[in-house]
Amino acid sequence: TTLALFEEETYAGDDGVGDLERIADAPPVPVSFRRSARSERPPALVGAGLGLFGMRPLPIVGRDEERKLLWRMLREVASSTRPRLVFLRGPSGCGKSRLAEWISERAHELGSATVMRASHAAVPGPSHGLGAMLAAYFGCSGAPRDGVISLLRATLDEGPAFDHLALALTEIIAPLEGPPQTSVPPPSGGATSRRVRFADMHEQHAVIAQLFRWLSMSRPVLMWLDDVQWSASALALSEYLLDQEGIRLFIIATEQTEVTTKRPVERARIERLIARGADTLPLEPLTIDEHRELVRHLLGLEGKLASRVEKLTLDSPLFAVQLVGDWVQRGVLLSSDQGFRLREGERAELPDSLHALWERRVAQLAEGHDREAFLEALEIAALLGDRVDRREWQDVCERRGVRLPRDIEGSLVESGLARVIPMGFGFCHALLRESLERSAERNQRAVAHHRACAAMLEERFADLAATAERLAHHLYVAGAPEAAIHHLDRAIAFRFDRGDFDRVDHLLEQREAALAEALGTTSTGNDPRHVTGELWRIRVLLARDEFESAARVLRRTEGVAHVHRDIASLCQLHAELRWARGQMVEAADLARGAQKQFEALDDPVAAADCRRIVVKCNLESRGDFREALSEARLAREVYVEAHDLDRIAECDYLEAKILTELLDFDGAKHACAAARSHHDGQGHRLGVARCENQWGEIARLQGELETAEQSYLRAAALLEAMGSEAAAGVRLNLAIVLVARGRYRRAEGELVELREQMTKRGHERALGFIDYALLPCLASEGKWSELDALLGHAARRIPAEGRVDKDFAALAEKAADLAMGAGQAERADQLRALASEHYRALGLSGEVERVEAERASTRPPPSG
């Protein structure tokens, strides 16, 4: 890392963990998970009241090798410093979640791990995902934001770094939407006096990693990701965590393989994780002997009755457990010394399937109530999701005129069909929800239920984009695809702003399906709303640096775009693509064209966005800085009128860069401080880090190298704590300072590492700086053959592409001086010629004359 460059530094990283003493209060993980022989099995309840049956945990039988393997993995994690991931794979109902639940409970009761569980669903609700997992762990589910912050500050009370961690975790648990309405940081002291805004998902992942690193100092963390096939975000977090060191973390992910085949984004992430070393544990059906043990010993059935159950439920342990639960609920069993037996005269008819069984169990529960109301209430709960918020459920039932039966939740939990969760209940299994959804469709109530769910969400959460995806789902299923598209657009913007691009991909597929439904055809290409979706797809590809794919979609979309606004947006995206590829002249021309189109459309904000692209191109290509300054200030005026704090801060930052180039250092510092004030007030750590980096640039150009180092170090520490890839750019600036101070060997090591990273990412702009910064390093070491090869790379990064920089020229000159001092006059002349070319492109005629004079006085005589 950057900090390793400075042996003399004693700088403490921003995460604060390094200063904590290792906590040693946790017992070691036992060699075996087994209890004593007497207590290994749960009691068979022989002679006990059958009413206790539903309160027992689902028994686990067999899976001996799987349990041994999982326990060994946990022990290995406990003695290592690297996370580990295992996928429990298989079809629904084969026991994946039960196995994950078993190791979670056993590790918790032995004090062997800190356990967290995240549930996921096709349409995520408030009880799903990482935020709900953290809320459950800290005991703040359903708490208002003020309460969450106060609780986390009290829990994480180890110093300023942990206060920041509390703010960041609050943003995951109870996020605010949109920027605050003031650019001035609010006074300190209040519970919500500050916030954190994540620039992307990596920053959120880094916060969770920081928490896990701290927790795992005491004992390993076991994170159970249930139904991970529904969540690309959880898989992305896993991918990030596997790259971290110093975290004792065991990730167990349950995956329904029949669903994964239909989820291309999640499938690709799972395949990538497995290729990188994640373990897989496919769960096969129980053997005949294991299934017999489940039925006869753990469920307590005897004789012929047990044989009938074994035969019917051989492929599904869940079916066996639920079948016995049904018999207990209906009172057809008696307890005997040998186990459960049928009452005299009872036939115990066996249902054809698990769905039929659950329908029968629900009907049995409804006895003594209004049967139709009971069933409708459960149908509504099922359509709300696998984890039901009690307040939402009551609201929708009221809208549908359904009176909630008394103690319906208690009946569900007591019968084993549901479990208690914060703020409501969760269904015991996805197949039960599916049975209830089938019931709603069969009884022709599904559409009305979905409409009521949508109405509830619109009224309760009208201004929250976080619920837009759920709202769109209910509208789409209720037959209102046009309305669903509107809310999908809100959901896409919400996820895009948070950098959750995998989720955006999925939402775009849903949007296309809704559009096809609205048009009554699968051919949507000629509809302007299709183009809107493609514009989002291009933005995602640009944000991921997938430039070739972005170019392909751009070309494809141009052929079907007919609306003036869409054409202007495509022109703007073309400009952004050219800028990202370092083609500054083309980018600026395209941005100016898009600007004029948006002005004709009376869209001043979009036109100002195009002005900013022109400003960035001028900065990168060393264009007309006075013009750039004027353009940046004109754009800022538009954003002030629109009260857009993010864009105001960006303009202040650009002004600081421009004034730095114009050598107006006082003005640059003023603009940089203004930008930092905006970002700090909004909790935008990436923006703060960029301002710290720019402050370092100003100091470096003023010759204050020590001040520059400290600014770069602060920026690098903040970016690395965020897990941001932008840390590489700051590390490059630090390496350039090392070159300026003559510390070539250490600079070279850092630059070579950066070059590998940037080559993998295809980051041409950064590679240009790295190539030029390496020139003096190689010259100082006398590595002439490597320098010759690098000169070829550097010479190709020429002003004709619009890529010029004073640093390029200065670094080439420094390498020339070193080469000349080593008697390499010909190489020195080549390097000075390269510097002269950049000075000429910059319009610095005095510098060109000076360098050419030096070339004339030192040029080696012609050979021969």
VEXVEXDREN-218487 format. One record per residue (C-alpha): x, y, z. Coordinates in steps of 0.25 Angstrom, whole numbers, padded with zeros to 4 digits, always signed. Last residue first. Layout:
N
XYZ
...
This chain:
864
+0123+0032-0154
+0112+0034-0143
+0106+0048-0143
+0111+0057-0131
+0104+0055-0118
+0094+0066-0115
+0098+0073-0102
+0098+0088-0106
+0087+0087-0117
+0078+0078-0107
+0080+0089-0096
+0076+0100-0106
+0064+0091-0110
+0060+0090-0096
+0060+0105-0093
+0053+0109-0106
+0042+0099-0103
+0041+0104-0089
+0039+0118-0095
+0029+0114-0105
+0020+0108-0094
+0008+0106-0104
+0004+0093-0096
+0006+0085-0109
+0020+0091-0110
+0023+0087-0096
+0019+0073-0099
+0028+0072-0111
+0040+0078-0104
+0039+0067-0093
+0039+0056-0104
+0051+0063-0110
+0058+0064-0097
+0056+0049-0095
+0062+0046-0108
+0074+0055-0106
+0077+0048-0092
+0077+0035-0099
+0087+0039-0109
+0096+0046-0098
+0096+0033-0089
+0108+0038-0080
+0102+0034-0067
+0100+0049-0064
+0093+0051-0077
+0083+0039-0074
+0080+0046-0061
+0077+0059-0067
+0069+0052-0078
+0061+0045-0068
+0058+0058-0061
+0054+0064-0074
+0044+0053-0077
+0038+0055-0063
+0036+0070-0066
+0030+0068-0079
+0020+0058-0074
+0017+0066-0062
+0014+0078-0071
+0003+0069-0076
-0002+0065-0090
-0012+0055-0096
-0020+0061-0107
-0018+0049-0116
-0008+0057-0124
-0001+0061-0111
+0006+0048-0111
+0005+0035-0102
+0012+0027-0113
+0025+0033-0109
+0023+0028-0095
+0021+0013-0100
+0034+0014-0108
+0041+0021-0097
+0038+0009-0089
+0045-0001-0097
+0058+0008-0097
+0057+0010-0082
+0056-0005-0080
+0069-0006-0089
+0075+0005-0081
+0073+0000-0067
+0084+0010-0061
+0077+0010-0048
+0075+0026-0048
+0070+0024-0063
+0060+0014-0059
+0054+0023-0048
+0055+0035-0057
+0046+0028-0068
+0036+0021-0058
+0029+0034-0056
+0026+0035-0071
+0021+0021-0072
+0012+0023-0059
+0006+0036-0064
+0002+0029-0077
-0003+0017-0070
-0013+0025-0062
-0020+0031-0074
-0020+0017-0081
-0027+0010-0070
-0029-0004-0076
-0033-0010-0063
-0022-0021-0064
-0012-0011-0069
-0016-0001-0057
-0013-0012-0047
+0000-0016-0053
+0005-0002-0055
+0002+0001-0040
+0011-0010-0036
+0022-0005-0045
+0020+0009-0040
+0021+0005-0025
+0034-0002-0028
+0040+0009-0036
+0037+0020-0026
+0044+0012-0015
+0056+0011-0025
+0055+0026-0029
+0055+0033-0016
+0061+0046-0022
+0051+0055-0016
+0044+0058-0029
+0043+0043-0031
+0037+0041-0018
+0027+0052-0020
+0023+0045-0033
+0021+0032-0025
+0012+0040-0016
+0004+0044-0028
+0003+0030-0033
-0002+0026-0019
-0013+0036-0021
-0017+0030-0034
-0017+0016-0028
-0026+0020-0017
-0037+0023-0027
-0040+0008-0027
-0048+0011-0014
-0048+0001-0002
-0053+0012+0007
-0042+0011+0017
-0032+0011+0005
-0038+0024+0000
-0037+0030+0014
-0023+0026+0015
-0019+0030+0001
-0025+0044+0003
-0018+0046+0017
-0005+0041+0011
-0006+0050-0001
-0008+0062+0008
+0004+0058+0016
+0013+0056+0004
+0009+0070-0001
+0012+0077+0012
+0026+0070+0011
+0027+0074-0003
+0025+0089-0002
+0030+0092-0015
+0018+0101-0019
+0015+0090-0030
+0015+0080-0019
+0006+0088-0009
-0004+0090-0020
-0004+0075-0024
-0006+0072-0009
-0018+0081-0008
-0023+0073-0020
-0021+0060-0013
-0029+0065+0000
-0040+0070-0009
-0041+0056-0016
-0042+0050-0002
-0053+0059+0002
-0061+0056-0010
-0059+0041-0008
-0063+0043+0006
-0077+0049+0003
-0083+0051+0017
-0091+0063+0011
-0085+0073+0019
-0071+0068+0017
-0074+0068+0002
-0079+0083+0002
-0068+0088+0011
-0057+0080+0002
-0062+0087-0010
-0061+0101-0003
-0047+0097+0002
-0043+0094-0012
-0048+0107-0018
-0041+0115-0007
-0028+0107-0009
-0029+0109-0024
-0031+0124-0022
-0018+0124-0014
-0010+0116-0023
-0013+0124-0036
-0003+0116-0044
-0012+0115-0056
-0011+0100-0055
-0015+0101-0040
-0026+0110-0044
-0032+0100-0053
-0031+0089-0042
-0038+0097-0032
-0049+0101-0042
-0051+0086-0045
-0053+0084-0030
-0063+0096-0029
-0070+0090-0041
-0071+0077-0034
-0076+0083-0021
-0087+0090-0029
-0091+0077-0036
-0093+0070-0022
-0101+0082-0016
-0111+0082-0027
-0120+0094-0023
-0125+0096-0037
-0121+0111-0038
-0108+0107-0031
-0106+0096-0042
-0108+0106-0053
-0098+0116-0047
-0088+0105-0045
-0089+0102-0060
-0085+0116-0064
-0074+0115-0054
-0068+0103-0060
-0069+0108-0074
-0062+0121-0070
-0051+0113-0064
-0050+0104-0076
-0049+0117-0085
-0037+0122-0077
-0031+0108-0077
-0030+0108-0092
-0026+0093-0094
-0016+0085-0086
-0022+0072-0092
-0027+0067-0078
-0031+0080-0073
-0038+0084-0086
-0045+0071-0086
-0050+0072-0072
-0056+0086-0075
-0062+0080-0088
-0069+0069-0079
-0073+0080-0069
-0080+0088-0080
-0088+0075-0084
-0093+0074-0070
-0097+0089-0071
-0105+0085-0083
-0112+0074-0075
-0115+0084-0064
-0120+0095-0074
-0131+0086-0081
-0138+0096-0090
-0138+0086-0102
-0130+0095-0110
-0120+0096-0099
-0120+0081-0098
-0116+0081-0113
-0105+0091-0111
-0099+0084-0100
-0099+0071-0108
-0091+0077-0119
-0081+0083-0109
-0080+0070-0102
-0077+0063-0116
-0066+0073-0119
-0060+0072-0105
-0059+0057-0106
-0053+0057-0120
-0042+0066-0115
-0040+0058-0102
-0038+0044-0107
-0034+0038-0094
-0043+0026-0094
-0051+0031-0082
-0053+0044-0090
-0057+0037-0102
-0067+0029-0094
-0072+0042-0088
-0074+0049-0101
-0082+0037-0107
-0090+0038-0094
-0093+0052-0097
-0097+0049-0112
-0106+0038-0107
-0113+0048-0098
-0115+0058-0109
-0121+0047-0118
-0130+0042-0106
-0135+0057-0104
-0138+0058-0119
-0147+0046-0119
-0143+0036-0131
-0133+0026-0125
-0134+0013-0132
-0121+0012-0140
-0113+0020-0129
-0117+0009-0119
-0108-0001-0126
-0096+0008-0127
-0097+0012-0113
-0099-0002-0108
-0086-0006-0116
-0078+0006-0110
-0082+0002-0096
-0078-0012-0098
-0064-0007-0103
-0063+0002-0091
-0066-0007-0080
-0060+0003-0069
-0071-0001-0059
-0077+0013-0059
-0077+0013-0074
-0085+0000-0075
-0095+0005-0065
-0097+0018-0072
-0099+0010-0085
-0110+0001-0079
-0117+0013-0074
-0117+0019-0088
-0122+0005-0093
-0134+0006-0083
-0138+0020-0088
-0136+0015-0103
-0147+0004-0099
-0156+0015-0094
-0155+0022-0108
-0162+0010-0114
-0156+0005-0127
-0148-0006-0120
-0159-0013-0112
-0161-0025-0121
-0166-0035-0110
-0181-0031-0113
-0193-0026-0105
-0188-0012-0103
-0190-0012-0088
-0185-0026-0087
-0172-0023-0095
-0170-0011-0087
-0171-0019-0074
-0161-0029-0079
-0152-0019-0083
-0153-0012-0069
-0151-0026-0062
-0138-0028-0070
-0134-0013-0066
-0136-0017-0052
-0127-0028-0052
-0116-0020-0058
-0118-0009-0048
-0117-0019-0037
-0103-0023-0043
-0100-0008-0043
-0101-0005-0029
-0093+0008-0030
-0102+0015-0020
-0107+0025-0030
-0109+0014-0040
-0118+0007-0029
-0127+0019-0027
-0127+0022-0042
-0132+0008-0045
-0142+0008-0035
-0148+0021-0040
-0148+0015-0054
-0155+0003-0049
-0166+0012-0042
-0169+0018-0056
-0169+0004-0063
-0178-0002-0053
-0189+0009-0056
-0188+0004-0071
-0188-0010-0067
-0201-0010-0059
-0206-0024-0059
-0206-0027-0044
-0193-0035-0046
-0187-0022-0051
-0192-0013-0041
-0188-0022-0029
-0174-0023-0035
-0173-0008-0038
-0176-0005-0023
-0166-0014-0018
-0155-0008-0027
-0160+0006-0023
-0158+0003-0008
-0144+0009-0008
-0149+0021-0016
-0156+0026-0003
-0165+0038-0006
-0178+0030-0007
-0174+0021+0005
-0187+0019+0013
-0197+0023+0002
-0190+0017-0010
-0187+0004-0002
-0201+0002+0003
-0207+0004-0011
-0197-0006-0017
-0200-0016-0007
-0215-0014-0010
-0213-0015-0025
-0205-0028-0022
-0217-0034-0014
-0227-0030-0025
-0218-0037-0035
-0216-0050-0027
-0231-0052-0023
-0236-0061-0034
-0238-0073-0024
-0227-0081-0032
-0218-0069-0032
-0219-0066-0017
-0217-0081-0015
-0205-0082-0023
-0199-0071-0015
-0202-0079-0003
-0195-0091-0008
-0183-0083-0012
-0182-0077+0001
-0182-0091+0007
-0171-0095-0003
-0162-0083+0002
-0161-0089+0016
-0164-0086+0030
-0171-0073+0027
-0165-0061+0034
-0172-0053+0045
-0174-0038+0049
-0166-0026+0054
-0154-0034+0057
-0155-0048+0053
-0164-0059+0059
-0164-0072+0052
-0175-0078+0043
-0182-0091+0039
-0177-0098+0052
-0191-0100+0058
-0188-0091+0069
-0182-0080+0060
-0195-0080+0051
-0204-0080+0062
-0197-0069+0069
-0198-0061+0056
-0213-0063+0055
-0215-0058+0069
-0229-0053+0066
-0233-0054+0051
-0229-0042+0043
-0242-0035+0037
-0241-0035+0022
-0247-0023+0015
-0236-0022+0005
-0231-0009+0009
-0231-0014+0024
-0223-0026+0020
-0213-0017+0013
-0211-0009+0025
-0210-0021+0035
-0199-0027+0026
-0191-0014+0025
-0191-0013+0040
-0188-0027+0042
-0176-0027+0033
-0175-0041+0027
-0163-0048+0023
-0165-0058+0012
-0171-0047+0003
-0183-0038+0003
-0191-0048-0006
-0190-0058+0005
-0196-0049+0015
-0207-0046+0005
-0210-0061+0003
-0209-0063+0019
-0220-0052+0021
-0229-0058+0010
-0228-0072+0016
-0232-0067+0030
-0243-0058+0024
-0249-0070+0016
-0248-0079+0028
-0255-0069+0038
-0249-0075+0050
-0251-0087+0059
-0244-0096+0048
-0234-0087+0041
-0222-0095+0046
-0228-0108+0039
-0229-0101+0026
-0215-0096+0027
-0210-0110+0030
-0218-0116+0018
-0213-0106+0008
-0199-0109+0014
-0201-0124+0011
-0206-0121-0003
-0193-0113-0006
-0184-0124+0000
-0190-0134-0010
-0200-0145-0012
-0206-0144+0003
-0206-0157+0012
-0219-0160+0018
-0217-0163+0033
-0228-0174+0034
-0233-0171+0048
-0242-0181+0055
-0233-0183+0068
-0224-0172+0069
-0211-0173+0060
-0198-0176+0067
-0186-0167+0072
-0174-0174+0079
-0171-0187+0085
-0176-0183+0099
-0189-0177+0093
-0193-0163+0089
-0206-0162+0081
-0208-0157+0067
-0220-0152+0059
-0220-0138+0067
-0221-0129+0054
-0209-0122+0058
-0201-0134+0062
-0205-0140+0048
-0200-0127+0041
-0187-0127+0048
-0185-0141+0044
-0187-0137+0030
-0178-0125+0032
-0166-0133+0037
-0167-0143+0026
-0169-0133+0015
-0157-0125+0020
-0149-0138+0019
-0152-0138+0004
-0148-0149-0006
-0153-0161+0002
-0166-0154+0006
-0176-0164+0002
-0169-0177+0005
-0164-0173+0018
-0178-0168+0022
-0184-0181+0019
-0173-0189+0026
-0174-0180+0039
-0189-0183+0039
-0186-0198+0038
-0178-0198+0051
-0175-0186+0059
-0174-0171+0057
-0165-0163+0067
-0161-0152+0058
-0146-0153+0062
-0146-0168+0063
-0155-0174+0053
-0156-0163+0042
-0142-0157+0042
-0136-0171+0045
-0143-0176+0032
-0138-0164+0024
-0124-0167+0029
-0125-0182+0025
-0131-0179+0011
-0120-0169+0009
-0123-0154+0010
-0124-0147-0003
-0111-0140-0008
-0106-0127-0003
-0096-0121-0012
-0084-0115-0004
-0077-0104-0012
-0064-0097-0007
-0060-0083-0012
-0046-0084-0019
-0046-0073-0029
-0053-0081-0040
-0064-0083-0029
-0066-0068-0027
-0066-0066-0042
-0077-0077-0044
-0085-0071-0033
-0084-0057-0039
-0088-0062-0053
-0100-0069-0047
-0104-0057-0040
-0104-0049-0052
-0111-0060-0061
-0122-0063-0051
-0130-0074-0058
-0120-0085-0055
-0119-0080-0041
-0133-0083-0038
-0132-0099-0039
-0119-0098-0032
-0125-0092-0019
-0113-0087-0012
-0109-0086+0002
-0097-0077+0005
-0088-0080+0017
-0078-0069+0019
-0067-0072+0030
-0059-0060+0034
-0046-0058+0042
-0042-0045+0036
-0028-0040+0035
-0027-0041+0020
-0037-0037+0010
-0039-0042-0004
-0050-0052+0000
-0058-0040+0006
-0059-0033-0008
-0065-0046-0014
-0074-0048-0003
-0079-0034-0004
-0082-0036-0019
-0089-0049-0015
-0098-0041-0005
-0101-0031-0016
-0104-0041-0027
-0115-0046-0018
-0126-0056-0021
-0117-0068-0023
-0112-0065-0009
-0124-0072-0003
-0119-0070+0011
-0105-0063+0013
-0100-0068+0027
-0089-0060+0032
-0080-0067+0043
-0070-0057+0049
-0058-0063+0056
-0056-0059+0071
-0050-0047+0078
-0042-0040+0067
-0053-0045+0058
-0062-0034+0062
-0052-0023+0058
-0049-0029+0044
-0064-0032+0043
-0067-0017+0045
-0056-0012+0035
-0061-0022+0025
-0075-0017+0026
-0070-0003+0024
-0061-0007+0012
-0073-0014+0006
-0081-0001+0006
-0069+0006+0000
-0068-0004-0011
-0083-0002-0014
-0081+0012-0019
-0079+0026-0014
-0085+0023-0001
-0091+0035+0006
-0088+0036+0021
-0096+0045+0031
-0094+0056+0041
-0102+0063+0052
-0112+0051+0053
-0110+0048+0068
-0107+0062+0071
-0094+0067+0076
-0087+0074+0064
-0094+0086+0057
-0098+0083+0043
-0088+0083+0032
-0091+0095+0022
-0096+0090+0008
-0111+0090+0013
-0122+0082+0008
-0116+0068+0011
-0113+0060-0001
-0123+0049-0006
-0129+0037+0002
-0125+0034+0016
-0121+0020+0019
-0125+0012+0031
-0117+0000+0033
-0106+0003+0022
-0105+0018+0025
-0105+0014+0040
-0093+0005+0037
-0086+0017+0032
-0089+0026+0044
-0085+0016+0054
-0072+0014+0046
-0069+0029+0047
-0071+0028+0062
-0062+0016+0062
-0051+0024+0056
-0053+0035+0066
-0051+0025+0078
-0055+0012+0084
-0069+0014+0086
-0075+0004+0076
-0087+0000+0084
-0091+0013+0089
-0089+0020+0076
-0097+0008+0069
-0109+0010+0079
-0109+0025+0077
-0108+0024+0062
-0119+0014+0061
-0128+0022+0070
-0127+0034+0062
-0130+0026+0049
-0143+0021+0055
-0143+0007+0061
-0150-0004+0052
-0139-0014+0055
-0129-0008+0065
-0123-0021+0072
-0109-0019+0067
-0109-0033+0060
-0123-0031+0055
-0120-0017+0049
-0107-0023+0043
-0115-0034+0036
-0126-0024+0032
-0116-0015+0025
-0109-0027+0018
-0122-0032+0011
-0136-0035+0014
-0146-0030+0025
-0150-0017+0018
-0153-0025+0005
-0145-0031-0006
-0153-0036-0019
-0147-0049-0022
-0143-0051-0008
-0131-0051+0002
-0128-0054+0016
-0116-0049+0023
-0111-0057+0036
-0101-0053+0046
-0093-0061+0056
-0081-0058+0064
-0074-0071+0066
-0069-0082+0075
-0077-0077+0087
-0082-0092+0088
-0096-0088+0087
-0093-0079+0075
-0085-0089+0068
-0096-0099+0070
-0107-0090+0065
-0100-0085+0053
-0095-0099+0050
-0110-0104+0050
-0116-0093+0043
-0107-0095+0031
-0111-0110+0031
-0126-0106+0032
-0124-0096+0021
-0119-0106+0012
-0128-0117+0016
-0133-0123+0002
-0146-0114+0002
-0143-0106-0010
-0132-0112-0019
-0117-0113-0016
-0105-0105-0012
-0098-0101+0001
-0088-0091-0004
-0075-0090+0004
-0067-0077+0006
-0054-0074+0014
-0049-0062+0020
-0034-0060+0022
-0026-0058+0035
-0025-0073+0040
-0027-0081+0053
-0042-0078+0054
-0044-0080+0039
-0038-0094+0040
-0048-0097+0051
-0060-0093+0043
-0055-0101+0032
-0054-0113+0041
-0068-0111+0046
-0073-0110+0031
-0066-0123+0027
-0071-0131+0040
-0085-0126+0037
-0085-0130+0023
-0079-0144+0026
-0090-0146+0037
-0102-0141+0028
-0110-0151+0035
-0121-0145+0043
-0125-0131+0046
-0138-0129+0054
-0146-0117+0051
-0146-0109+0064
-0157-0113+0074
-0169-0103+0076
-0178-0110+0067
-0177-0123+0075
-0180-0117+0088
-0195-0119+0087
-0193-0134+0086
-0192-0134+0101
-0180-0142+0106
-0181-0157+0108
-0170-0159+0097
-0165-0146+0094
-0154-0151+0085
-0143-0143+0092
-0133-0136+0083
-0122-0145+0079
-0107-0143+0083
-0111-0141+0098
-0108-0155+0103
-0096-0157+0094
-0090-0145+0099
-0090-0133+0089
-0083-0133+0076
-0077-0121+0070
-0063-0127+0070
-0049-0121+0071
-0055-0109+0080
-0054-0095+0074
-0045-0088+0084
-0052-0080+0095
-0054-0065+0093
-0049-0054+0103
-0036-0051+0095
-0037-0037+0090
-0026-0033+0082
-0022-0019+0086
-0028-0008+0078
-0018+0002+0071
-0019-0005+0057
-0034-0004+0057
-0035+0011+0055
-0040+0010+0041
-0033+0023+0037
-0020+0017+0037
-0009+0022+0047
+0002+0029+0042
+0016+0026+0048
+0023+0030+0036
+0038+0027+0035
+0036+0015+0026
+0029+0023+0016
+0025+0014+0004
+0017+0005+0013
+0007+0016+0014
+0004+0015-0001
+0000+0000+0000
